[in-house]
């Protein structure tokens, strides 16, 4: 048993102000969760940045 995770930073200009992440059992996320979930997590972080900018 173990835990896997993938996360992406949320930027305000050149500063990291938050992060978006997903974590769960390795059996569900696999040992390389970035391959499957990385693009969606990164897209979510970009959407948060856009929302914070008001666009």
N, C-alpha and C positions, 0 to 999 in steps of 0.2 A: 504494500500500500504506500501511497505517496501523493504529493500534491504537485500540480503543474500550474504555471501561470504565464501570462504575457501581458505587458503593459506598454503604454505610449505616453510621452509627456504632452502636457498642454502648455503652450507658450503664450506669453504676453510680450510681444517684441522678441527680445533675445533672452528673456527670463522664463524659467520653468516655474509655473504657478500651481500646477496640479498634475494629476495623472489619471488616465483611464485604464482600468485593468480587468482582467478576467482570471479567475483561479478556480480550480476544482480538482477532483481526483484524476490521477494520471490515466486511469482506465477510461475516463470520459474525454479528457482533453488530449491525450497521447503524450509521449515524452518530448515531442517537439511542437508545442501548441502554437508557436509563432507561424509555422507553415500554414496551418489551417485558419487560425483566428487573428493573426497579426494584421492582415489588411483591414479587417473590420474594426479592430481596436484602434488602429491608426486613423481610419476614417472617422470614427466616433470622436477621437481627440481633436481632429480638425473641425468637426461640427461644433464642439464645445468652444473652441477658439473663435469661430465665426459668431456664435451666439453671444459671447462675451464682448465682442466688438460691436454687436448690434447690427450685423449684416446678415 
